[in-house]
Amino acid sequence: MEHRIRNSFLRSRVMSADEAQEWIRDGMTVGVSGFTRCGDVKAVPRALVNNIRKTGDLRRIHLYSGASLGEADSWLSSNHLVDRRSPYQSDPETRKSINRGEIRYIEQHLSHTAESFRDGNVGPIDLAIVEAVAITEDGGIIPTTSVGNSPLFVQQAKQVIVEINLSMPESLIGIHDIYLPERRPFRSPIDIRQVDDLIGYHYIPCDPEKIIGIVITDEPDSPSRMIPPDEETQQMAGYILELLEHEVRHGRLTDKLAPLQSGVGSVANAVFSGLEQSPFNQLEIYTEVMQDSVFHLFDSGKVAFASGCSFSLSQRMRDHVLSSLPQYRNQIVLRPQEISNHPEVIRRLGVIAMNAALEIDIYGNVNSTHVLGTHMMNGIGGSGDFARNAGLTIFVTKSTAKNGKVSSIVPFVSHVDHTEHDVDILVTEQGIADLRGLSPRERAKVIIENLSHPFYKDALRDYFQRASVQGGHTPHLLEEALSWHRQFKEAGDMRKLEPSVL
């Protein structure tokens, strides 16, 4: 343990997970490490659940994280231990509890959570539980495969529990850049002018006296649920690559493009995979999550540097990366999410942002969170941080869902996460719509003709034509704008709309 716990005083605070979970009290606000199922705490949440099952001692907590956790979200939610959850999740059990109203879910832009605590709008944090690869001589906590909100949680928490994960190699030490902005309004600029700039510590500063317990674990991260690219996602990737080549030809980008960001998912992975065969070189990545494709690009010599907040890797790629870290360590950095997602830095670097949508309307508004406008899927995550501030904002979705029963291109989205003002490019397997410089009526024509599935195209044309007769800058038929969603809710199929509508 000397290598893992370098502060001799703290070695006396090693305890079991069963002992550590006793520090969690009913009604506590608990901040935990974890971002896209990696770097998340594992042993203490499991011990808490096991204790509840044995004793019936129900303790409901306010749970804050970086983003989605691994198995802990499901354990805690299914055992009714979570009263309030923020800022993001992707777990089916948690989603069910949120939509039943059992969990009070506050989704946020991922760059905003730290500011909310720092400004005193939520909190205070009673307990921080974070996973680490090691603890320094001064009590500094060295994260594992994600940083997330852990630095802020450790700074703000009254007490800290550390899970030292022996499955994480010590070669992770040195790949983190931990920087915490000062409180507003007297804040210094964040001095990241290039993707590879380092401005902080390789550990999370922590007063050793705050660390009340250290739990030794040996459990790998949950592997990402990577869906292989299909023909449609490859088509979408192809459209985006054609767009980027077009931007280079017209002098708006160089052949190294601009720093790239992508959300988690098969389309983003397919786009990045397609870059292996592209003419682009010396690419840079400034994103939240590094997926498998990022490391494929490293291995093919396409990427010069990647900055992120976490890894989100399949089991095979995770094993490869963690065993080969020395070859990547000078090309990667993991930062706190308020820095990886910071509007100031995103705007300065001119990032190219690529994220997924649930549905898009004919004017370019994007819904990325709510099914039929009411039922939460995962949350807005970091897509809004990037969409509003990127140099080029791209959203992608398949033109239909549920075997064609749902059109992803609708007259009006049932919930707005990203307004038409924040969207530059839209892509489906049907084509690409460049909305830059277009008025609402011009956008509608491009979106309908280029993005919609052939089965729904005539109905969208008819809706837009009839709405345009009634006038307005952004024409709508208010009595029909959400009729497609109502039809799906009532009949389970948008294709069964009345003839006058479809």
WOCOR-V249037 format. One record per residue. RES is the residue in three letters. SS is DSSP state (2 for helix, 1 for strand, 0 for the rest). PHI is phi in whole degrees, 0 to 359 (999 if undefined). Layout:
res=RES ss=SS phi=PHI
res=RES ss=SS phi=PHI
This chain:
res=MET ss=0 phi=999
res=GLU ss=0 phi=300
res=HIS ss=0 phi=287
res=ARG ss=0 phi=271
res=ILE ss=1 phi=239
res=ARG ss=0 phi=276
res=ASN ss=0 phi=268
res=SER ss=2 phi=297
res=PHE ss=2 phi=299
res=LEU ss=2 phi=285
res=ARG ss=2 phi=295
res=SER ss=2 phi=285
res=ARG ss=2 phi=258
res=VAL ss=1 phi=292
res=MET ss=0 phi=214
res=SER ss=0 phi=282
res=ALA ss=2 phi=297
res=ASP ss=2 phi=298
res=GLU ss=2 phi=291
res=ALA ss=2 phi=294
res=GLN ss=2 phi=294
res=GLU ss=0 phi=292
res=TRP ss=0 phi=286
res=ILE ss=0 phi=275
res=ARG ss=0 phi=250
res=ASP ss=0 phi=301
res=GLY ss=0 phi=86
res=MET ss=0 phi=292
res=THR ss=1 phi=263
res=VAL ss=1 phi=240
res=GLY ss=1 phi=256
res=VAL ss=1 phi=237
res=SER ss=0 phi=286
res=GLY ss=0 phi=137
res=PHE ss=1 phi=207
res=THR ss=0 phi=54
res=ARG ss=0 phi=65
res=CYS ss=1 phi=222
res=GLY ss=0 phi=66
res=ASP ss=0 phi=269
res=VAL ss=0 phi=288
res=LYS ss=0 phi=230
res=ALA ss=2 phi=290
res=VAL ss=2 phi=291
res=PRO ss=2 phi=301
res=ARG ss=2 phi=296
res=ALA ss=2 phi=295
res=LEU ss=2 phi=298
res=VAL ss=2 phi=297
res=ASN ss=2 phi=298
res=ASN ss=2 phi=294
res=ILE ss=2 phi=297
res=ARG ss=2 phi=296
res=LYS ss=2 phi=280
res=THR ss=2 phi=254
res=GLY ss=0 phi=75
res=ASP ss=0 phi=280
res=LEU ss=0 phi=287
res=ARG ss=0 phi=233
res=ARG ss=0 phi=265
res=ILE ss=1 phi=235
res=HIS ss=1 phi=266
res=LEU ss=1 phi=253
res=TYR ss=1 phi=241
res=SER ss=0 phi=218
res=GLY ss=0 phi=277
res=ALA ss=0 phi=212
res=SER ss=0 phi=289
res=LEU ss=0 phi=264
res=GLY ss=0 phi=280
res=GLU ss=2 phi=287
res=ALA ss=2 phi=299
res=ASP ss=2 phi=302
res=SER ss=2 phi=293
res=TRP ss=2 phi=304
res=LEU ss=2 phi=291
res=SER ss=2 phi=291
res=SER ss=2 phi=291
res=ASN ss=0 phi=256
res=HIS ss=0 phi=63
res=LEU ss=0 phi=265
res=VAL ss=1 phi=253
res=ASP ss=1 phi=269
res=ARG ss=1 phi=226
res=ARG ss=1 phi=225
res=SER ss=1 phi=196
res=PRO ss=0 phi=257
res=TYR ss=0 phi=201
res=GLN ss=0 phi=205
res=SER ss=0 phi=217
res=ASP ss=0 phi=261
res=PRO ss=2 phi=301
res=GLU ss=2 phi=293
res=THR ss=2 phi=296
res=ARG ss=2 phi=300
res=LYS ss=2 phi=299
res=SER ss=2 phi=294
res=ILE ss=2 phi=296
res=ASN ss=2 phi=287
res=ARG ss=0 phi=275
res=GLY ss=0 phi=83
res=GLU ss=0 phi=281
res=ILE ss=0 phi=250
res=ARG ss=1 phi=278
res=TYR ss=1 phi=256
res=ILE ss=0 phi=246
res=GLU ss=0 phi=277
res=GLN ss=0 phi=221
res=HIS ss=0 phi=302
res=LEU ss=0 phi=293
res=SER ss=0 phi=280
res=HIS ss=0 phi=267
res=THR ss=2 phi=299
res=ALA ss=2 phi=299
res=GLU ss=2 phi=295
res=SER ss=2 phi=299
res=PHE ss=2 phi=289
res=ARG ss=2 phi=296
res=ASP ss=0 phi=274
res=GLY ss=0 phi=81
res=ASN ss=0 phi=284
res=VAL ss=0 phi=225
res=GLY ss=0 phi=98
res=PRO ss=0 phi=287
res=ILE ss=0 phi=274
res=ASP ss=0 phi=282
res=LEU ss=1 phi=214
res=ALA ss=1 phi=251
res=ILE ss=1 phi=236
res=VAL ss=1 phi=229
res=GLU ss=1 phi=271
res=ALA ss=1 phi=218
res=VAL ss=0 phi=270
res=ALA ss=1 phi=193
res=ILE ss=1 phi=237
res=THR ss=0 phi=283
res=GLU ss=0 phi=302
res=ASP ss=0 phi=266
res=GLY ss=0 phi=93
res=GLY ss=0 phi=297
res=ILE ss=1 phi=259
res=ILE ss=1 phi=264
res=PRO ss=0 phi=294
res=THR ss=0 phi=259
res=THR ss=0 phi=264
res=SER ss=1 phi=210
res=VAL ss=0 phi=249
res=GLY ss=1 phi=58
res=ASN ss=0 phi=262
res=SER ss=2 phi=305
res=PRO ss=2 phi=300
res=LEU ss=2 phi=292
res=PHE ss=2 phi=300
res=VAL ss=2 phi=296
res=GLN ss=2 phi=296
res=GLN ss=2 phi=271
res=ALA ss=0 phi=290
res=LYS ss=0 phi=287
res=GLN ss=1 phi=220
res=VAL ss=1 phi=227
res=ILE ss=1 phi=244
res=VAL ss=1 phi=246
res=GLU ss=1 phi=261
res=ILE ss=1 phi=275
res=ASN ss=1 phi=260
res=LEU ss=0 phi=288
res=SER ss=0 phi=285
res=MET ss=0 phi=268
res=PRO ss=0 phi=290
res=GLU ss=2 phi=294
res=SER ss=2 phi=293
res=LEU ss=2 phi=293
res=ILE ss=0 phi=296
res=GLY ss=0 phi=106
res=ILE ss=0 phi=266
res=HIS ss=1 phi=261
res=ASP ss=1 phi=229
res=ILE ss=1 phi=262
res=TYR ss=0 phi=228
res=LEU ss=0 phi=244
res=PRO ss=0 phi=296
res=GLU ss=0 phi=288
res=ARG ss=0 phi=291
res=ARG ss=0 phi=283
res=PRO ss=0 phi=265
res=PHE ss=0 phi=261
res=ARG ss=0 phi=257
res=SER ss=0 phi=284
res=PRO ss=0 phi=300
res=ILE ss=0 phi=277
res=ASP ss=0 phi=273
res=ILE ss=0 phi=254
res=ARG ss=0 phi=251
res=GLN ss=0 phi=226
res=VAL ss=0 phi=301
res=ASP ss=0 phi=266
res=ASP ss=0 phi=293
res=LEU ss=0 phi=245
res=ILE ss=0 phi=230
res=GLY ss=0 phi=227
res=TYR ss=1 phi=262
res=HIS ss=0 phi=271
res=TYR ss=0 phi=218
res=ILE ss=1 phi=270
res=PRO ss=0 phi=300
res=CYS ss=0 phi=205
res=ASP ss=0 phi=293
res=PRO ss=2 phi=305
res=GLU ss=2 phi=295
res=LYS ss=2 phi=284
res=ILE ss=1 phi=278
res=ILE ss=1 phi=266
res=GLY ss=1 phi=197
res=ILE ss=1 phi=232
res=VAL ss=1 phi=248
res=ILE ss=1 phi=268
res=THR ss=1 phi=233
res=ASP ss=0 phi=207
res=GLU ss=0 phi=224
res=PRO ss=0 phi=290
res=ASP ss=0 phi=297
res=SER ss=0 phi=293
res=PRO ss=0 phi=293
res=SER ss=0 phi=291
res=ARG ss=0 phi=270
res=MET ss=0 phi=280
res=ILE ss=0 phi=266
res=PRO ss=0 phi=300
res=PRO ss=0 phi=301
res=ASP ss=0 phi=254
res=GLU ss=2 phi=301
res=GLU ss=2 phi=289
res=THR ss=2 phi=293
res=GLN ss=2 phi=292
res=GLN ss=2 phi=297
res=MET ss=2 phi=298
res=ALA ss=2 phi=300
res=GLY ss=2 phi=298
res=TYR ss=2 phi=298
res=ILE ss=2 phi=293
res=LEU ss=2 phi=296
res=GLU ss=2 phi=298
res=LEU ss=2 phi=300
res=LEU ss=2 phi=297
res=GLU ss=2 phi=296
res=HIS ss=2 phi=298
res=GLU ss=2 phi=295
res=VAL ss=2 phi=293
res=ARG ss=2 phi=300
res=HIS ss=0 phi=267
res=GLY ss=0 phi=78
res=ARG ss=0 phi=274
res=LEU ss=0 phi=221
res=THR ss=0 phi=267
res=ASP ss=0 phi=286
res=LYS ss=0 phi=260
res=LEU ss=0 phi=58
res=ALA ss=0 phi=234
res=PRO ss=0 phi=306
res=LEU ss=1 phi=258
res=GLN ss=1 phi=231
res=SER ss=1 phi=214
res=GLY ss=0 phi=285
res=VAL ss=0 phi=281
res=GLY ss=0 phi=145
res=SER ss=2 phi=290
res=VAL ss=2 phi=293
res=ALA ss=2 phi=300
res=ASN ss=2 phi=296
res=ALA ss=2 phi=293
res=VAL ss=2 phi=298
res=PHE ss=2 phi=296
res=SER ss=2 phi=297
res=GLY ss=2 phi=296
res=LEU ss=2 phi=294
res=GLU ss=2 phi=299
res=GLN ss=2 phi=260
res=SER ss=0 phi=272
res=PRO ss=0 phi=280
res=PHE ss=0 phi=277
res=ASN ss=0 phi=221
res=GLN ss=0 phi=53
res=LEU ss=1 phi=289
res=GLU ss=1 phi=237
res=ILE ss=1 phi=235
res=TYR ss=1 phi=232
res=THR ss=0 phi=215
res=GLU ss=0 phi=273
res=VAL ss=1 phi=239
res=MET ss=1 phi=263
res=GLN ss=0 phi=267
res=ASP ss=2 phi=308
res=SER ss=2 phi=298
res=VAL ss=2 phi=299
res=PHE ss=2 phi=282
res=HIS ss=2 phi=297
res=LEU ss=2 phi=292
res=PHE ss=2 phi=302
res=ASP ss=2 phi=294
res=SER ss=0 phi=271
res=GLY ss=0 phi=80
res=LYS ss=0 phi=275
res=VAL ss=1 phi=254
res=ALA ss=1 phi=270
res=PHE ss=1 phi=201
res=ALA ss=1 phi=225
res=SER ss=1 phi=247
res=GLY ss=1 phi=210
res=CYS ss=0 phi=248
res=SER ss=1 phi=198
res=PHE ss=1 phi=263
res=SER ss=0 phi=223
res=LEU ss=0 phi=235
res=SER ss=0 phi=296
res=GLN ss=2 phi=300
res=ARG ss=2 phi=296
res=MET ss=2 phi=290
res=ARG ss=2 phi=301
res=ASP ss=2 phi=298
res=HIS ss=2 phi=295
res=VAL ss=2 phi=294
res=LEU ss=2 phi=293
res=SER ss=2 phi=274
res=SER ss=0 phi=239
res=LEU ss=2 phi=305
res=PRO ss=2 phi=305
res=GLN ss=2 phi=282
res=TYR ss=2 phi=257
res=ARG ss=0 phi=301
res=ASN ss=0 phi=274
res=GLN ss=0 phi=238
res=ILE ss=1 phi=225
res=VAL ss=1 phi=211
res=LEU ss=1 phi=247
res=ARG ss=1 phi=239
res=PRO ss=1 phi=299
res=GLN ss=2 phi=292
res=GLU ss=2 phi=289
res=ILE ss=2 phi=263
res=SER ss=2 phi=300
res=ASN ss=0 phi=249
res=HIS ss=0 phi=284
res=PRO ss=2 phi=305
res=GLU ss=2 phi=301
res=VAL ss=2 phi=287
res=ILE ss=2 phi=301
res=ARG ss=2 phi=295
res=ARG ss=2 phi=296
res=LEU ss=2 phi=279
res=GLY ss=0 phi=67
res=VAL ss=0 phi=300
res=ILE ss=1 phi=265
res=ALA ss=1 phi=255
res=MET ss=1 phi=231
res=ASN ss=1 phi=221
res=ALA ss=1 phi=264
res=ALA ss=0 phi=238
res=LEU ss=0 phi=278
res=GLU ss=1 phi=207
res=ILE ss=1 phi=225
res=ASP ss=1 phi=259
res=ILE ss=0 phi=290
res=TYR ss=0 phi=255
res=GLY ss=0 phi=103
res=ASN ss=0 phi=288
res=VAL ss=1 phi=238
res=ASN ss=1 phi=253
res=SER ss=0 phi=241
res=THR ss=0 phi=228
res=HIS ss=1 phi=246
res=VAL ss=1 phi=284
res=LEU ss=0 phi=54
res=GLY ss=0 phi=77
res=THR ss=0 phi=232
res=HIS ss=1 phi=263
res=MET ss=1 phi=294
res=MET ss=0 phi=268
res=ASN ss=0 phi=241
res=GLY ss=0 phi=142
res=ILE ss=0 phi=287
res=GLY ss=0 phi=57
res=GLY ss=0 phi=262
res=SER ss=2 phi=299
res=GLY ss=2 phi=290
res=ASP ss=2 phi=305
res=PHE ss=2 phi=278
res=ALA ss=2 phi=301
res=ARG ss=2 phi=290
res=ASN ss=2 phi=242
res=ALA ss=0 phi=289
res=GLY ss=0 phi=288
res=LEU ss=1 phi=215
res=THR ss=1 phi=249
res=ILE ss=1 phi=237
res=PHE ss=1 phi=239
res=VAL ss=1 phi=232
res=THR ss=0 phi=197
res=LYS ss=0 phi=289
res=SER ss=0 phi=289
res=THR ss=1 phi=224
res=ALA ss=1 phi=223
res=LYS ss=0 phi=52
res=ASN ss=0 phi=57
res=GLY ss=0 phi=90
res=LYS ss=0 phi=288
res=VAL ss=1 phi=236
res=SER ss=1 phi=270
res=SER ss=0 phi=279
res=ILE ss=1 phi=254
res=VAL ss=1 phi=232
res=PRO ss=0 phi=302
res=PHE ss=0 phi=211
res=VAL ss=0 phi=296
res=SER ss=0 phi=279
res=HIS ss=0 phi=203
res=VAL ss=0 phi=252
res=ASP ss=0 phi=258
res=HIS ss=1 phi=231
res=THR ss=0 phi=287
res=GLU ss=2 phi=306
res=HIS ss=2 phi=288
res=ASP ss=2 phi=257
res=VAL ss=0 phi=244
res=ASP ss=0 phi=259
res=ILE ss=1 phi=229
res=LEU ss=1 phi=237
res=VAL ss=1 phi=222
res=THR ss=1 phi=233
res=GLU ss=0 phi=292
res=GLN ss=0 phi=280
res=GLY ss=1 phi=163
res=ILE ss=1 phi=228
res=ALA ss=1 phi=237
res=ASP ss=1 phi=266
res=LEU ss=0 phi=264
res=ARG ss=0 phi=297
res=GLY ss=0 phi=78
res=LEU ss=0 phi=257
res=SER ss=0 phi=283
res=PRO ss=2 phi=305
res=ARG ss=2 phi=293
res=GLU ss=2 phi=293
res=ARG ss=2 phi=299
res=ALA ss=2 phi=302
res=LYS ss=2 phi=296
res=VAL ss=2 phi=293
res=ILE ss=2 phi=295
res=ILE ss=2 phi=298
res=GLU ss=2 phi=286
res=ASN ss=2 phi=264
res=LEU ss=2 phi=247
res=SER ss=0 phi=283
res=HIS ss=0 phi=289
res=PRO ss=2 phi=308
res=PHE ss=2 phi=297
res=TYR ss=2 phi=259
res=LYS ss=2 phi=298
res=ASP ss=2 phi=297
res=ALA ss=2 phi=295
res=LEU ss=2 phi=291
res=ARG ss=2 phi=300
res=ASP ss=2 phi=297
res=TYR ss=2 phi=300
res=PHE ss=2 phi=295
res=GLN ss=2 phi=297
res=ARG ss=2 phi=292
res=ALA ss=2 phi=293
res=SER ss=2 phi=294
res=VAL ss=2 phi=298
res=GLN ss=2 phi=283
res=GLY ss=0 phi=87
res=GLY ss=0 phi=111
res=HIS ss=0 phi=294
res=THR ss=0 phi=234
res=PRO ss=0 phi=295
res=HIS ss=0 phi=217
res=LEU ss=0 phi=258
res=LEU ss=0 phi=300
res=GLU ss=0 phi=286
res=GLU ss=0 phi=242
res=ALA ss=0 phi=305
res=LEU ss=0 phi=247
res=SER ss=2 phi=292
res=TRP ss=2 phi=294
res=HIS ss=2 phi=292
res=ARG ss=2 phi=298
res=GLN ss=2 phi=296
res=PHE ss=2 phi=294
res=LYS ss=2 phi=297
res=GLU ss=2 phi=276
res=ALA ss=2 phi=243
res=GLY ss=0 phi=74
res=ASP ss=0 phi=197
res=MET ss=2 phi=294
res=ARG ss=2 phi=290
res=LYS ss=2 phi=262
res=LEU ss=0 phi=299
res=GLU ss=0 phi=299
res=PRO ss=0 phi=307
res=SER ss=0 phi=292
res=VAL ss=0 phi=258
res=LEU ss=0 phi=239
